[in-house]
Structures are given as C-alpha cells and as structure tokens.
Amino acid sequence: MDKLDARHLTIETQNYLRQHAIRLRQQGKRVNEISQYLGVHHNTVSEWWWEYKHYGETALFQHVPGQQVGEGRTLEDWEETAVQTAMEGHFPENYRD
C-alpha cells in the first residue's frame, strides 16, 4: 500500500489522523500497526505519540501554516497607506534611461 501524503489533506483530516493514531496507541497497538492502518510512515506516528506525551492534547491539533493576514507587520496602518499612495502610478519602466 502506498503511503498517504498527508500534506495534501485538509487540516481537519490531518488532525483526525493524529487523534486516531493516539487513541490506537493508547489501546496498546504498536506503532508499525498504526502506521500501516492509517497509511502514514511509522516515524510520523512515533512523532505524534512523543508530542502527545510531552505536550498533551494540544499537540494533536495542527493549525493553518504560515502567517495570518496582518500578522508580523512592521508598518503602522497609516505608514502602509502612505507607501501605497506614493507607489501608485509609478512603474519601474518609467524610470529607465
């Protein structure tokens, strides 16, 4: 059976796989059995189990990757507006020799 590429699954499905793997591990199933059953690599199941043991239930929930809109900005709103206004109508090709 081919291994599942979980990166292409929805966040909800990925979270479900993690939760299911932990429940199976708590029932005494071996890591290799769980990985074959869920179609993921055995190292992945081991990582999920380690994270669960060290961080609890919160480790089972993956969040949307990357920065959210507006997160990590260095300019204030008014500064951003000023830069955008200054850039409007100015294109690099207008400044070529």
N, C-alpha and C positions, 0 to 999 in steps of 0.2 A: 504494500500500500504506500502510495506517495505521501510524503509529509505535507501537511497543510501550511501554506504561507499565511500566517495569521496577520501579517501587516496589511493584507488586503481585506480583512474583515472589519465590520463596524466595531466601534469601541464597546458597544453593548455586548456583542458576541464575544469579543476578546475577554471582557470581564466575566461573562458566563463561563467560558472555558477555564479561567483561573479558579473561580469559585468551585466548579465541578471537580477540578483536579484536587483541590484542597479537601473537599468532602470525601473523595475516594481515598485519599491518603490517610485521613482520619479514621476511615473504616478498615485500615490495615492493608490496603492494596500497595503493591510495590510500584516504584517509580516507572520501571520498564512497562509494567502492565498498563498503567495510566497513560503513558505516552503513546503506546500502541492503540489504546482505546480511543483517545482524543485526536490522534493523528498529529501530535507535535513531538518535537525532539525531547529525549529524556533529560537533557541538560536544562531545557526550559522548565520542565516540571520540577526539577530539583531547585532551580532558582525561585520559582513561585513558592515552593514549600519553605525555603530558607527565609524569604522575605516575610512570609506569613508568621513564622516562628519568631522572628525578630521585631516585626512591626505590627502584627495583628491584622485585623480585618481591613484596615485602610490600605494595606499593601496590595489587596486584591483588586482595587479599582484603579483602572488606568484612565487618565484624563486626555483630552484632546491635545496633541503635541503642538509645540510652538507657542509663540506669544499671542495673546489675545489682542483684539483691536484696542489700541490706545495704551497698551502695556509697554513699559520701558521707554517711554518718550522722554526726550531731553528738553524739548522746547515747550514753552507755555503755549496755550491756545492762541493768544494774541500774537506771539512771535511767529508761530506757524502760519497764521493768516498773512502777516506782513511778508514773509518769504514767498508765499504762493502769489501774492499780489505783485511782488517785484518780478517774479518769473513769468507772469502772464504776458504773452505776446513776444517773448524773447526766445529765439531759437538759435542754436549753435551755428547753423548755416548762415545766419545774418551777420556773423562776425568773422567770416573767412575773408582772407585777402584776395 
